[in-house]
Amino acid sequence: MKKKQIFKKKIILFFTVGVILSLLLVSNLFAQSLNINLVAVNGTEEDQDTSVKYYLPPELSPDDVLDLGPLKISYDEDKGQYYAHGDVSLAAKESKTLKIKVRDVWKIDPKEVNIIKGQVDKNLVALKNTQYYSSASILRDALHKKLDYILERQTKFSDNIERRIEEYRANLDMFTELKRSAFSADYLSSYPLEPKLEGDDVRLILEVENPSETEVKKVTQKHYLPKEIRARDIVDDQGFDVRFDEKRQQAYLTKTEEFQPGEKKRYVVILKDAWHIPKPILDSMEDRAKQGLSAVMDAEGISSITDETANFLAEKVFKEIKKIRESQNVVESIDEEIGTFRINRERFKNAEQSLHQLERALALVATEKLQKLKKLEGGQVKNILRNIQALRGVNAISKALFGKRLSVTMTWRIVWGILAFIALFTSIHFFTWRSRSKFMGEENAEETHGEIKEVGASDDDEKEEEKQES
C-alpha cells in the first residue's frame, strides 16, 4: 500500500511539477532582450527537490543568454541543442518562477534591409544601357517588395513575441536568399523575372463538418499548407489566421468557428502558384550554357579543357531544362503539380550545378589565354623596358651635364638638330660623289669611247695597260 502511495505521489509530481514557458517583451516595441519565464510547481503535500531542464530555442547560442539565474547551460549532442538545467527546492504546493534573460534574436534589423536594398540598386545601375535592364528593373522591384513584406509582418506582431517568432522563422529562408541574391553580381542579369499573369493562382478547397447531428460545437480548424507556401503566397485566406509550425517547418491555416449540428462549411483559399519555374529563368540558364560551350570550343588549341568535357556538361544542362519544360506544359491537378515541381526542383539544381562547372571551365580558359598573351608579349615588354631604361640614362647624363633634366622642348630641339645634321652630312656626301664621278666615272664614258676610267689611276698605268693589250 505504501509503495502505491509513493508511486501515486511520483505520478502527481510528474504531471504537476512542470515547466511552463512564456516569452515576455521587456517593452511593448522591439526590445534588446527578452525574459523566458520557467514556472516550476510542486503539487504534492511534501517538500521536493525538482530538476528543471529546458531546451533553448534553436536560434539561441550561449552568447545570446544574458542571465541564467540559478541555472546552468549545457549542450545535448543527440538533439544538437543547448538547454538550461538545475535543481529547484520546492515546498509543498509551492510554485517558483525562474527567469532566463536572453537577447532578442527573432528580428531582422531594418538597417540591414536598407543595405540590401542599396546594393540591389547599385547592381541595377551597373546594368543600365544593357539588354538586361528592363527585366532587371522588374526583379529589383520584386526583391524590394519582399523585403518590405518581411518588415511589415515583423512590425505587425511587434507586441506579440510568439507570433513574431513564428513570422521570423517563416521568413528567414526567404530573407537569407534575398541577401545572397543582392550581393551576387550577376543575379539581376542571369535570372530575369517574368511578371505573374492573371490565372496563375491556385485554388485550395477546404471542407469542414460538425460531426454531431444534435449539438452546436466550436471547431478549431488547423489545415497544413504545402511546404513551399508562406503567408506572402496567400491571395485570399478566407478569414483564416496563417501560422507557422517550427518543428514541421510548415505554414498552416487556423480558425475557431461555431458549427450548427451537422453543418458543413466549404472554403476556397486562393494561393499563388509557387510550383512553377518561370520560363525566363530556364531561357537564361540555357543561353549561358550555349555561350559557355561556344567560348570553350573557340579556344581549341589553347584550353586544357577538352571539347568532350564541355559538350558533356552543356548537354546535361540542356537535357534537364528540356525535361522541366515538357513536364510544366502538362495540365495536372494541384497535388500532381506539387509532385512534379519537387522533381523539377531537383532537375533545376542538377542543371545549375553542371552550368557552374562549365562556367568554371570557361574561367580556366580565360586564364590560359591571358597567360599565353603574357608569353607572346613578354619580348616586346622587355624591349620597351630597355627603351625606358635608355631614356632614363639620357636624363641622368643631362642632369650630370646641365644640373637638370631635359625639358620636353629641349628634347625635341635635340631630336630635330640631330636630324638636320644627318641631312646636311648626307647632302654634302652626295654632291661630293656626284662632282667626282662627273669627270672620272661613268658620266664621262662618252669621251673615253665607252671606257670607264678607274678613279685615282695614273696616265702611266693606262699606257702600260695599252701595251699589254697590244
KEFIDO-702840 format. One record per residue (C-alpha): residue number from 1; x, y, z. Coordinates in nm, 3 decimals, decimal comma, padded with zeros to 5 digits. Each point is the difference from the previous one (the first is absolute). Last residue first. Layout:
residues N
PT  nr      c1      c2      c3
PT NUM       X       Y       Z
...
end
This chain:
residues 470
PT  nr      c1      c2      c3
PT 470  09,870  04,503 -12,798
PT 469 -00,189 -00,048  00,332
PT 468  00,319  00,015  00,197
PT 467  00,098  00,322 -00,171
PT 466 -00,341  00,160  00,075
PT 465  00,026 -00,097  00,374
PT 464  00,338  00,165  00,025
PT 463 -00,141  00,315 -00,156
PT 462 -00,283  00,012  00,260
PT 461  00,236 -00,049  00,289
PT 460  00,212  00,281 -00,126
PT 459 -00,305  00,228 -00,013
PT 458 -00,072 -00,057  00,374
PT 457 -00,310 -00,181  00,158
PT 456 -00,187  00,188  00,281
PT 455 -00,348 -00,092 -00,117
PT 454  00,012 -00,269 -00,255
PT 453 -00,092  00,133 -00,340
PT 452 -00,306 -00,149 -00,154
PT 451  00,035 -00,073 -00,364
PT 450 -00,287  00,066 -00,235
PT 449  00,196  00,212 -00,245
PT 448  00,184  00,195  00,269
PT 447 -00,201  00,320 -00,069
PT 446 -00,333 -00,190  00,016
PT 445  00,100 -00,171  00,326
PT 444  00,019  00,331  00,186
PT 443 -00,325 -00,070  00,200
PT 442  00,145 -00,343  00,087
PT 441  00,256  00,139  00,231
PT 440  00,296  00,231  00,004
PT 439 -00,126  00,339 -00,102
PT 438 -00,363 -00,004  00,119
PT 437  00,073 -00,267  00,265
PT 436  00,188  00,254  00,206
PT 435 -00,279  00,257  00,009
PT 434 -00,269 -00,262  00,068
PT 433  00,194 -00,146  00,293
PT 432  00,047  00,343  00,152
PT 431 -00,370  00,082 -00,053
PT 430 -00,110 -00,315  00,185
PT 429  00,242  00,036  00,291
PT 428 -00,101  00,361  00,055
PT 427 -00,371 -00,093 -00,009
PT 426  00,042 -00,291  00,244
PT 425  00,185  00,218  00,252
PT 424 -00,264  00,270 -00,023
PT 423 -00,288 -00,249  00,048
PT 422  00,174 -00,169  00,293
PT 421  00,064  00,337  00,165
PT 420 -00,363  00,104 -00,049
PT 419 -00,124 -00,325  00,154
PT 418  00,228  00,045  00,301
PT 417 -00,119  00,358  00,044
PT 416 -00,365 -00,111 -00,027
PT 415  00,053 -00,251  00,280
PT 414  00,194  00,245  00,215
PT 413 -00,269  00,263 -00,041
PT 412 -00,267 -00,260  00,087
PT 411  00,176 -00,079  00,325
PT 410  00,042  00,368  00,081
PT 409 -00,374  00,057 -00,035
PT 408 -00,088 -00,304  00,217
PT 407  00,237  00,116  00,272
PT 406  00,331 -00,174  00,056
PT 405  00,087 -00,078  00,358
PT 404  00,207  00,236  00,211
PT 403  00,356  00,068  00,105
PT 402  00,108  00,056 -00,357
PT 401  00,258 -00,268 -00,049
PT 400 -00,093 -00,248  00,278
PT 399 -00,374  00,058 -00,041
PT 398  00,024 -00,048 -00,371
PT 397  00,196 -00,321  00,048
PT 396 -00,266 -00,131  00,242
PT 395 -00,280  00,098 -00,237
PT 394  00,171 -00,180 -00,281
PT 393  00,039 -00,309  00,218
PT 392 -00,372  00,012  00,091
PT 391 -00,075  00,004 -00,367
PT 390  00,212 -00,311 -00,038
PT 389 -00,188 -00,168  00,285
PT 388 -00,329  00,079 -00,172
PT 387  00,135 -00,147 -00,318
PT 386  00,111 -00,312  00,186
PT 385 -00,345 -00,027  00,165
PT 384 -00,164  00,026 -00,339
PT 383  00,224 -00,275 -00,131
PT 382 -00,089 -00,220  00,302
PT 381 -00,372  00,059 -00,058
PT 380  00,037 -00,099 -00,361
PT 379  00,171 -00,323  00,100
PT 378 -00,274 -00,086  00,255
PT 377 -00,280  00,067 -00,245
PT 376 -00,036 -00,357 -00,113
PT 375  00,050 -00,140  00,351
PT 374 -00,254  00,240  00,155
PT 373 -00,247 -00,077 -00,275
PT 372  00,034 -00,369  00,080
PT 371 -00,066  00,062  00,369
PT 370 -00,311  00,203 -00,080
PT 369 -00,135 -00,273 -00,225
PT 368  00,057 -00,258  00,274
PT 367 -00,192  00,214  00,252
PT 366 -00,291  00,045 -00,242
PT 365 -00,014 -00,376 -00,053
PT 364 -00,004 -00,057  00,377
PT 363 -00,295  00,240  00,030
PT 362 -00,177 -00,203 -00,268
PT 361  00,058 -00,317  00,200
PT 360 -00,155  00,172  00,302
PT 359 -00,291  00,092 -00,226
PT 358 -00,046 -00,364 -00,099
PT 357  00,009 -00,113  00,363
PT 356 -00,254  00,268  00,093
PT 355 -00,226 -00,118 -00,282
PT 354  00,023 -00,361  00,119
PT 353 -00,106  00,106  00,351
PT 352 -00,286  00,211 -00,135
PT 351 -00,129 -00,290 -00,208
PT 350  00,009 -00,232  00,301
PT 349 -00,176  00,260  00,218
PT 348 -00,266  00,050 -00,269
PT 347 -00,061 -00,373 -00,022
PT 346 -00,040 -00,014  00,377
PT 345 -00,256  00,281 -00,017
PT 344 -00,167 -00,177 -00,289
PT 343 -00,070 -00,302  00,222
PT 342 -00,149  00,227  00,266
PT 341 -00,201  00,178 -00,268
PT 340 -00,143 -00,325 -00,133
PT 339 -00,128 -00,100  00,345
PT 338 -00,154  00,344  00,054
PT 337 -00,165 -00,015 -00,343
PT 336 -00,140 -00,346  00,073
PT 335 -00,159  00,125  00,322
PT 334 -00,132  00,314 -00,172
PT 333 -00,154 -00,202 -00,284
PT 332  00,192 -00,016 -00,325
PT 331  00,019  00,169 -00,342
PT 330  00,326 -00,101 -00,170
PT 329  00,215  00,286 -00,128
PT 328  00,201  00,001  00,323
PT 327  00,125 -00,354 -00,064
PT 326  00,133  00,086 -00,346
PT 325  00,184  00,312  00,113
PT 324  00,161 -00,173  00,299
PT 323  00,114 -00,297 -00,212
PT 322  00,152  00,237 -00,258
PT 321  00,183  00,191  00,271
PT 320  00,152 -00,323  00,134
PT 319  00,113 -00,109 -00,347
PT 318  00,152  00,338 -00,095
PT 317  00,202  00,025  00,322
PT 316  00,132 -00,355 -00,035
PT 315  00,093  00,074 -00,362
PT 314  00,203  00,302  00,109
PT 313  00,204 -00,209  00,243
PT 312  00,071 -00,278 -00,253
PT 311  00,077  00,243 -00,282
PT 310  00,255  00,182  00,217
PT 309  00,167 -00,327  00,100
PT 308  00,014 -00,128 -00,359
PT 307  00,140  00,330 -00,127
PT 306  00,293 -00,050  00,233
PT 305  00,098  00,245  00,270
PT 304  00,378  00,060 -00,024
PT 303 -00,083  00,314 -00,197
PT 302  00,214  00,159 -00,267
PT 301 -00,020 -00,242 -00,292
PT 300 -00,376  00,040 -00,022
PT 299 -00,109  00,326  00,164
PT 298 -00,300  00,037 -00,228
PT 297 -00,148 -00,321  00,145
PT 296  00,030  00,135  00,357
PT 295 -00,172  00,326 -00,094
PT 294 -00,280 -00,180 -00,186
PT 293 -00,071 -00,229  00,296
PT 292 -00,017  00,293  00,241
PT 291 -00,229  00,196 -00,229
PT 290 -00,233 -00,297 -00,046
PT 289 -00,010 -00,071  00,376
PT 288 -00,072  00,366  00,075
PT 287 -00,283 -00,001 -00,253
PT 286 -00,157 -00,310  00,160
PT 285  00,015  00,152  00,348
PT 284 -00,162  00,323 -00,123
PT 283 -00,274 -00,188 -00,182
PT 282 -00,078 -00,208  00,312
PT 281 -00,022  00,315  00,212
PT 280 -00,207  00,171 -00,269
PT 279 -00,248 -00,295  00,003
PT 278 -00,090  00,033  00,369
PT 277  00,036 -00,314  00,217
PT 276 -00,352 -00,091  00,113
PT 275 -00,119 -00,137  00,331
PT 274 -00,054  00,325  00,192
PT 273 -00,330  00,071 -00,174
PT 272 -00,138  00,267  00,229
PT 271 -00,269 -00,127  00,233
PT 270 -00,375  00,062  00,016
PT 269 -00,185 -00,172  00,287
PT 268 -00,347 -00,128 -00,093
PT 267 -00,183 -00,093  00,321
PT 266 -00,292 -00,241  00,039
PT 265 -00,205 -00,033  00,315
PT 264 -00,216 -00,291  00,113
PT 263 -00,253  00,013  00,284
PT 262 -00,106 -00,325  00,171
PT 261 -00,110  00,189  00,311
PT 260  00,095  00,367 -00,036
PT 259  00,368  00,084 -00,018
PT 258  00,173  00,278  00,192
PT 257  00,336  00,106 -00,130
PT 256  00,362 -00,008  00,114
PT 255  00,257  00,068 -00,272
PT 254  00,335 -00,139 -00,108
PT 253  00,195 -00,014 -00,322
PT 252  00,345 -00,162 -00,010
PT 251  00,357  00,081 -00,092
PT 250  00,267 -00,270  00,005
PT 249  00,342 -00,046  00,151
PT 248 -00,136 -00,311  00,173
PT 247  00,158  00,091  00,331
PT 246 -00,038  00,376 -00,053
PT 245 -00,373 -00,017 -00,079
PT 244 -00,099  00,333 -00,156
PT 243 -00,332  00,182  00,026
PT 242 -00,240  00,155 -00,251
PT 241 -00,331  00,101  00,159
PT 240 -00,299 -00,097 -00,210
PT 239 -00,252  00,258 -00,117
PT 238 -00,035 -00,144 -00,349
PT 237  00,381  00,025 -00,050
PT 236 -00,019  00,163 -00,344
PT 235  00,329  00,070 -00,185
PT 234  00,222 -00,224  00,215
PT 233  00,360 -00,010 -00,123
PT 232  00,123  00,260  00,250
PT 231 -00,118 -00,221  00,286
PT 230  00,234 -00,279 -00,110
PT 229 -00,047 -00,287 -00,244
PT 228  00,281 -00,234 -00,116
PT 227 -00,072 -00,250  00,278
PT 226 -00,357 -00,059 -00,116
PT 225 -00,252  00,141  00,251
PT 224 -00,105 -00,162  00,326
PT 223 -00,366  00,045  00,095
PT 222 -00,091  00,056  00,365
PT 221 -00,362  00,060  00,093
PT 220 -00,128  00,071  00,348
PT 219 -00,364 -00,109  00,004
PT 218 -00,250  00,157  00,233
PT 217 -00,289 -00,241  00,019
PT 216 -00,379  00,020 -00,010
PT 215 -00,137 -00,340  00,093
PT 214 -00,252 -00,240 -00,158
PT 213  00,145 -00,133 -00,327
PT 212  00,354  00,000  00,132
PT 211  00,285 -00,042 -00,249
PT 210  00,002  00,372 -00,080
PT 209  00,147  00,011 -00,350
PT 208  00,301  00,172 -00,162
PT 207  00,086  00,021 -00,370
PT 206  00,315  00,173 -00,131
PT 205  00,060  00,060 -00,372
PT 204  00,337  00,149 -00,101
PT 203 -00,025  00,206 -00,317
PT 202  00,319  00,086 -00,193
PT 201  00,094  00,338 -00,146
PT 200  00,169  00,042 -00,339
PT 199 -00,329  00,115 -00,152
PT 198  00,123  00,351 -00,063
PT 197  00,367  00,004 -00,088
PT 196  00,281  00,031  00,252
PT 195  00,284  00,218 -00,129
PT 194  00,294 -00,198 -00,144
PT 193  00,315  00,074  00,194
PT 192  00,344  00,005 -00,156
PT 191  00,249 -00,244  00,155
PT 190  00,347  00,054 -00,143
PT 189  00,001  00,377 -00,033
PT 188 -00,136  00,093  00,343
PT 187  00,199 -00,275  00,175
PT 186  00,331  00,065 -00,178
PT 185  00,188  00,189  00,273
PT 184 -00,142 -00,204  00,288
PT 183 -00,019  00,214  00,313
PT 182 -00,375  00,057 -00,031
PT 181 -00,065 -00,366 -00,082
PT 180  00,162 -00,123  00,322
PT 179 -00,201  00,249  00,203
PT 178 -00,322 -00,099 -00,175
PT 177  00,072 -00,369  00,067
PT 176  00,065  00,063  00,369
PT 175 -00,319  00,207  00,023
PT 174 -00,206 -00,275 -00,164
PT 173  00,138 -00,263  00,234
PT 172 -00,067  00,222  00,303
PT 171 -00,360  00,078 -00,097
PT 170 -00,184 -00,280  00,184
PT 169  00,240  00,004  00,294
PT 168 -00,037  00,375  00,048
PT 167 -00,376 -00,022 -00,045
PT 166 -00,025 -00,267  00,269
PT 165  00,226  00,200  00,231
PT 164 -00,220  00,304 -00,059
PT 163 -00,310 -00,203  00,085
PT 162  00,143 -00,105  00,337
PT 161  00,140  00,347  00,068
PT 160 -00,333  00,174 -00,040
PT 159  00,050  00,375  00,036
PT 158  00,216  00,034 -00,313
PT 157 -00,240 -00,225 -00,192
PT 156 -00,087  00,243 -00,279
PT 155  00,352  00,142  00,001
PT 154  00,151 -00,336 -00,097
PT 153 -00,267 -00,058 -00,263
PT 152  00,076  00,340 -00,155
PT 151  00,376 -00,053  00,019
PT 150 -00,028 -00,329 -00,190
PT 149 -00,239  00,151 -00,256
PT 148  00,236  00,291 -00,063
PT 147  00,277 -00,249 -00,079
PT 146 -00,228 -00,186 -00,240
PT 145 -00,104  00,324 -00,167
PT 144  00,363  00,107 -00,050
PT 143  00,080 -00,333 -00,168
PT 142 -00,297  00,040 -00,233
PT 141  00,110  00,352 -00,094
PT 140  00,354 -00,123 -00,078
PT 139 -00,138 -00,287 -00,207
PT 138 -00,207  00,239 -00,210
PT 137  00,300  00,231 -00,047
PT 136  00,216 -00,299 -00,099
PT 135 -00,252 -00,090 -00,271
PT 134  00,034  00,347 -00,157
PT 133  00,375  00,039  00,059
PT 132  00,109 -00,337 -00,145
PT 131  00,064  00,116 -00,356
PT 130  00,251  00,256  00,126
PT 129 -00,016  00,380  00,021
PT 128 -00,016 -00,016  00,382
PT 127  00,123 -00,330  00,143
PT 126  00,242  00,160  00,251
PT 125 -00,286  00,216  00,129
PT 124 -00,192 -00,320  00,085
PT 123  00,287 -00,137  00,208
PT 122  00,013  00,329  00,191
PT 121 -00,374 -00,024  00,072
PT 120  00,041 -00,356  00,126
PT 119  00,276  00,116  00,235
PT 118 -00,217  00,279  00,135
PT 117 -00,287 -00,240  00,068
PT 116  00,232 -00,233  00,189
PT 115  00,135  00,289  00,209
PT 114 -00,355  00,113  00,074
PT 113 -00,094 -00,350  00,119
PT 112  00,306 -00,005  00,227
PT 111 -00,109  00,329  00,152
PT 110 -00,351 -00,144  00,052
PT 109  00,156 -00,267  00,230
PT 108 -00,180 -00,331 -00,031
PT 107 -00,155 -00,126  00,321
PT 106 -00,002 -00,317  00,201
PT 105  00,340  00,047  00,164
PT 104 -00,126  00,179  00,311
PT 103  00,286 -00,068  00,241
PT 102 -00,084 -00,227  00,290
PT 101 -00,094  00,039  00,367
PT 100 -00,094 -00,329  00,163
PT  99 -00,246  00,043  00,282
PT  98 -00,098 -00,266  00,252
PT  97 -00,350  00,019  00,149
PT  96 -00,075 -00,211  00,308
PT  95 -00,310 -00,192  00,100
PT  94 -00,064 -00,148  00,344
PT  93 -00,265 -00,262  00,085
PT  92  00,240 -00,164  00,243
PT  91  00,336  00,177  00,002
PT  90  00,212  00,014 -00,311
PT  89  00,379 -00,029 -00,027
PT  88  00,113  00,052 -00,360
PT  87  00,280 -00,196 -00,166
PT  86  00,160  00,118 -00,324
PT  85 -00,028  00,002 -00,379
PT  84  00,012  00,226 -00,304
PT  83  00,025 -00,168 -00,341
PT  82  00,207  00,034 -00,315
PT  81 -00,092 -00,198 -00,314
PT  80  00,152 -00,260 -00,232
PT  79 -00,268 -00,249  00,102
PT  78  00,241 -00,288  00,062
PT  77  00,286  00,229  00,101
PT  76 -00,200  00,175  00,273
PT  75  00,195  00,307  00,108
PT  74  00,008  00,154  00,346
PT  73 -00,111  00,321  00,173
PT  72 -00,028  00,050  00,375
PT  71 -00,287  00,124  00,213
PT  70 -00,005  00,221  00,310
PT  69 -00,067  00,318 -00,207
PT  68  00,080 -00,064 -00,365
PT  67  00,072  00,361 -00,101
PT  66  00,111  00,134 -00,340
PT  65 -00,045 -00,310 -00,216
PT  64  00,077  00,102 -00,361
PT  63  00,366 -00,103  00,029
PT  62 -00,112 -00,351  00,103
PT  61 -00,175 -00,033 -00,341
PT  60 -00,366  00,067 -00,071
PT  59 -00,173 -00,061 -00,335
PT  58 -00,080 -00,360  00,095
PT  57 -00,229  00,108  00,287
PT  56  00,151 -00,105  00,333
PT  55 -00,080 -00,345  00,139
PT  54 -00,122  00,017  00,358
PT  53  00,097 -00,236  00,283
PT  52 -00,106  00,049  00,359
PT  51  00,081 -00,261  00,264
PT  50 -00,230  00,015  00,300
PT  49  00,094 -00,021  00,363
PT  48 -00,331 -00,065  00,179
PT  47 -00,177  00,102  00,318
PT  46 -00,313 -00,210  00,055
PT  45 -00,374  00,050 -00,055
PT  44  00,038 -00,034 -00,376
PT  43 -00,077  00,244 -00,278
PT  42  00,354  00,140 -00,024
PT  41 -00,001  00,257 -00,279
PT  40  00,295  00,126 -00,209
PT  39 -00,067  00,310 -00,214
PT  38  00,267  00,080 -00,260
PT  37 -00,016  00,356 -00,128
PT  36  00,205  00,085 -00,308
PT  35  00,075  00,371  00,023
PT  34  00,084  00,200 -00,311
PT  33  00,281  00,235 -00,099
PT  32  00,072  00,289 -00,237
PT  31 -00,367  00,078 -00,032
PT  30 -00,227  00,056 -00,297
PT  29 -00,309  00,188  00,115
PT  28 -00,218 -00,061  00,307
PT  27  00,298 -00,014  00,230
PT  26  00,185 -00,279  00,183
PT  25 -00,189 -00,242 -00,216
PT  24 -00,112 -00,323  00,164
PT  23  00,056 -00,355 -00,121
PT  22 -00,193 -00,261  00,194
PT  21  00,096 -00,356  00,073
PT  20 -00,165 -00,214  00,265
PT  19  00,230 -00,258  00,151
PT  18 -00,186 -00,264  00,184
PT  17 -00,025 -00,144  00,345
PT  16 -00,364 -00,097 -00,021
PT  15  00,012 -00,295 -00,239
PT  14  00,313 -00,174  00,122
PT  13 -00,065  00,099  00,362
PT  12 -00,346 -00,158 -00,012
PT  11  00,152 -00,317 -00,150
PT  10  00,273  00,002  00,264
PT   9 -00,261  00,043  00,272
PT   8 -00,197 -00,295 -00,139
PT   7  00,313 -00,217 -00,002
PT   6  00,068  00,093  00,363
PT   5 -00,362 -00,080  00,086
PT   4  00,014 -00,333 -00,184
PT   3  00,321 -00,091  00,179
PT   2 -00,166  00,070  00,334
PT   1 -00,284 -00,232 -00,088
end
